[in-house]
Amino acid sequence: MISPLASVHPNAKIANNVSIDAFVSVAEDVIIEEGSWIGPNAVIMDGARIGKNCKIFPGAVISAIPQDLKFSGEKTTAEIGDNTTIREFVTINRGTLDRNKTSVGKNCLLMAYVHVAHDCSVGNNVILANSVNLAGHVTIDDYAILEGLVAVQQFVIIGEHSFVTGGSLVRKNVPPYVKAAREPLSYVGINSVGLRRRGFSNEAILQIEDIYRTIYVKGYNVTNAVKIVELEAPKSKEKDIIIEFINKSTNGIMRGVL
């Protein structure tokens, strides 16, 4: 149902059972798929691609142009996956020529006042708590959780199943499966609670702990620590993911235990 008080461009592609409340503005180059709800006063701008069963709460602005002085009006998108909830006053800017899109995956929760800048890639099942701010080109992998007031520097990558505590400033990549806290941001253990909730076995969790003990606790530099893990740690999917993440982190990973 579309409220008669909403402004919806006639060329926007809106599925039959989408609900659009009063005072919503929907631009021409917009796609909203089945079962989604757009709450009062939300603004859905050109380039928005909203999946099935999404909930967009009042005051959210989806697919505004990038806050990037290099942007010159190129056609780009902001894409939101199925079953994702966007709470009040979230802002998601569309992409630039760098990646051509900003994306938020499926089953995510973006709490009030979150900002997702241009060319960010947010994976599936991610939680961004209130007032998280992502600069441009940030990548957040599946099942990561960022607590309130976290600020992430541009081009940073946050690994899957990681947990970043509230108020943190993230200047370096955060590896998979870890907890990050303190200032400057540091390794404070693995995200064992989250891993258990998601069905990781005790054996897998212990192996992840052993790997990060070598990387962060035993005093090796990162290069040597990774070589030791490659040679000595038992084979596993988690080991491969950790090593690949670190090897691709050309801008470095967060520091270890102080």
ZIGI-V720662 format. One record per backbone hydrogen bond with DSSP energy under -1.0 kcal/mol. NH is the residue of the N-H (numbers start at 0). CO is the residue of the C=O. Records with the same first field share a line. If there is no record, write none. Layout:
# ZIGI-V720662
NH = CO ; CO
This chain:
# ZIGI-V720662
2 = 19
5 = 2
6 = 23
8 = 25
11 = 8
12 = 29
14 = 31
17 = 14
18 = 35
19 = 0
20 = 37
23 = 20
24 = 41
25 = 6
26 = 43
29 = 27
30 = 47
31 = 12
32 = 49
35 = 32
36 = 53
37 = 18
38 = 55
40 = 21
41 = 38
42 = 59
43 = 24
44 = 61
46 = 28
47 = 44
48 = 77
49 = 30
50 = 79
52 = 33
54 = 83
55 = 36
56 = 85
59 = 56
60 = 89
61 = 42
62 = 91
67 = 65
70 = 67
76 = 99
77 = 46
78 = 101
79 = 48
80 = 103
82 = 51
84 = 107
85 = 54
86 = 109
88 = 57
89 = 86
90 = 113
91 = 60
92 = 115
93 = 63
94 = 76
99 = 95
101 = 76
102 = 119
103 = 78
104 = 121 ; 122
106 = 81
108 = 125
109 = 84
110 = 127
112 = 87
113 = 110
114 = 131
115 = 90
116 = 133
119 = 116
120 = 137
121 = 102
122 = 139
124 = 105
126 = 143
127 = 108
128 = 145
130 = 111
131 = 128
132 = 149
133 = 114
134 = 151
136 = 117
138 = 155
139 = 120
140 = 157
142 = 123
143 = 140
144 = 161
145 = 126
146 = 163
148 = 129
149 = 146
150 = 167
151 = 132
152 = 169
154 = 135
155 = 152
157 = 138
158 = 173
160 = 141
161 = 158
162 = 177
163 = 144
164 = 179
166 = 147
167 = 164
169 = 150
172 = 251
173 = 156
176 = 159
178 = 188
179 = 162
180 = 185
185 = 180
186 = 254
187 = 178
190 = 176
191 = 189
194 = 190
195 = 191
196 = 192
197 = 193
198 = 195
199 = 194
204 = 200
205 = 201
206 = 202
207 = 203
208 = 204
209 = 205
210 = 206
211 = 207
212 = 208
213 = 209
214 = 210
215 = 211
216 = 212
217 = 212
224 = 220
225 = 221
226 = 222
227 = 223
228 = 224
229 = 225
230 = 226
231 = 227
232 = 228
239 = 235
240 = 236
241 = 237
242 = 238
243 = 239
244 = 240
245 = 241
246 = 242
247 = 243
248 = 245
249 = 247
251 = 248
253 = 172
